Amino acid sequence: MPAPVLEHAHHKTATKTSSFIPSNPSSKVIDPPVARQRRLAQYHPTIWGPKVTDSFSTRYTHESYASKLEGLKQNVSEDLHVLSTKAKGDACLTLNLIDSMQRLGVAYHFEKEIKAAIVTLVSSSIASTTTDLQTVALQFRIVRQYGISISSDLFNPFRNCEGRFKDSLSNDVEGLLSLYEASHLGMPGEDVLEEAKRFNSKNLKQSMATLNDDSLLKRVTQSLQTPLHWRMPRIEALNFITMYQREDSKNLALLELAKLDYNLVQSVHQMEIKELSRQVWRRFRFPNPYDQAVDILLQWWRELDLKSMASFSRDRLMENYMWAMGNSYDPQFLA
């Protein structure tokens, strides 16, 4: 009795399956897949039209302030030369001046002078003869930023026999902050800098509850949120101008130079974005190119015509310009 049941079941299955097989497979037509419609995000139009950008105005021009700019540059250059050629005791002052020049956004005026001062400091072995953590860490960071070889073994005197940083350093907030910034310029395999990053992050967070210096507390908070090496230089320059002018040890010529230079470079940026905005919006109906590089860029943008071809994209001229200029704002890199 079991055999006929199995035979009957097999026969039903075979019959059911055969009903799906076409009599002539070659005559079957396969429809092409339906193209999927890309969903649109409905981005709002850019707010940075010609009316907005044309409202940018400034009284700062290189023609009007060229002589003042050169005079301030000469004063700062002389101050740096005097500090860098003095006795070893002024190494900290020299490093702090270079650091301020970088953060204020005017170091590009003094590339040769700064490199000469750094070479002098390195050759005189300042870091190996001082026990000041802030000075050693600051020299390490500045030297690395300028691409000069320097070993992380400089920090060995601040470590115990177990290779950990000494607990006594936890009271030196300025030194911890300087070392924390330096630790972000570490190379792969430099375990001492990874340990420094963890050690300083922990101790700086603990120190914030007892710090009475508002300026130092603000610097610690800012560094823990965004280390100096990760910040956009142009925004850092504007923020540091505000902080630097409150310092008792500020260099007045450097401060005045930083303010003037910021406004002059900003005036160039404003002129560029005005012209870019006009040309992109007018689509070359009223051509008035002021520079060959900008002319080529806008011609390429017009012919690309991404605005009509890629409806899901965004027209963000100002945002893209700010991103580029924020990181490479030096006048020699401008169009």
Buried (B, 14 or more C-beta within 10 A) or exposed (E): EEEEEEEEEEEEEEEEEEEEEEEEEEEEEEEEEEEEEEEEEEEEEBEBBBEBBEEBEEEBEEEEBEEEBEEBBEBBBEBBBEBBEEEEEBBBBBBBBBBBBBBBBBBBBBEEBBEBBBBBBBEEEBBEEBEBBBBBBBBBBBBBBBEEEBEBEBBEEBBEEEEEBEEEBBEBBBBBBBBBBBBBBBEEEBEBBEBBBEBBBEBBEEBEEEBEEEEBBEBBBBBBEEBBEEBBBBEBBBEBBEBBEEEEEEBEBBBBBBBBBBBBBBBBBBBBBBBBBBBBBBEBEEEEBEEEEBBEBBBEBBEEEEBEEEEEEBBEBBEEBBEEBBEEBEEEEBB
